Each structure stands twice: as C-alpha cells, then as structure tokens.
Amino acid sequence: MSSELASNIVSENLTISGLAGRYAMALFDLGKETKSLDKVAKDMATLAALLQESADLRSLTLNPIFSSVEKARALGAVIAAAKIDKLVANFVGVVANNGRLAHLENIISEFNRILRHHNGEVSASVTTAHKLTKTQLDALKAKLKSMVGSDVTVETDVEEGLLGGMIVKIGSCMIDSSLTTKLTNLEESMKEVG
C-alpha cells in the first residue's frame, strides 16, 4: 500500500447516514459542546455492556408490545441504577420517547465509530475463513499499523465460504486475498487462454 493511499485512508471524511448515525452524531455533538465527551463515551460503553449482558433488557428495547413510555420508564430505572450521567440518560429518554429504542445498539455502534474517527483511529474489517488466534490478530494489527501509520482497530468476522486467506477493508480500500477470489481469478484467466 502506498504512503499516499495510507494517508488518504487515515484522513477520509466520516460519512454519517441513517437514523442511527444521525442520533449518534447528535449525541457526539452534545458531548463535544458540553466538554464531556469522555464521560459520554464511558456511559455509552456501560450502556452497551448492559445491553450485551442482559437478554431481557435487549428484548425490552426491541419488543413492540411495550409502549414507548413503558420502555422509557424501565430503561430509565436501569440507567439510574447504573449511575449513568444525566446527558446520556436524557438522550436515551429522547430515543425512547421517539420510539427508536430498537435502534439503540446501532446508535451506540455509530457513536463509537464517530468517536474513533474523532480520535484519529482507523478501523478495519477483516473477514477470514477461520477464527484468528490472538497471535495472528496481533500480527495483523501490527502489519496494518505499519501500512497505515496509525493504530488500527480490527473487527473480525468468519465466513467459511472463503476457504482460506482474508478480506481486509479499511475505509474505502479493500484487499481481497481470499482463496475463493484467487480460484475465481484463475478460472477466469484459464477461460481466456482456452
């Protein structure tokens, strides 16, 4: 990867789209405006952990049987017990009152993406045929860091159909070294010969 391409990846503009992106950007802007971005990020991480740990809480946010008011009241109690700051508590209340709690996990994910971009972090999506070991993941992070010139947060996914190799997406750049793609390319080149 050329240094110019790496530079472009690091400086790419952040694209915000969709409902979750708009809500996340609004919270990010509020956090910046009130100079409490670190506290907001910590509270959002706490909220994400609560949703991850409790299937009942996650189900509550997604279940259409409960009204927005009931969801807001229940989630408000959980937030108060978790000692989440007023800014994030009020934000979640607005999300609940607008009937958008089903999007809460996506909003948290988008908020984290915006925060990483703000902090100059680069994120990569890596798809492999098999789960990477810690050693392999550390080596991949080190290689990506040397290519891009800054720390890279790596999200991994497993797709057994790749057979082997990996697909790496960083910003708008994609590096496909999967065995499936290599076999497809070989098949195409053999068709041209024969």
Secondary structure, 3 states (H helix, E strand, C coil): CCHHHHHHHHCCCCCCCHHHHHHHHHHHHHHHHCCCHHHHHHHHHHHHHHHHHCHHHHHHHHCCCCCHHHHHHHHHHHHHHCCCCHHHHHHHHHHHHCCCHHHHHHHHHHHHHHHHHHCCCEEEEEEECCCCCHHHHHHHHHHHHHHHCCCEEEEEEECHHHCCCEEEEECCEEEECCHHHHHHHHHHHHHHHC
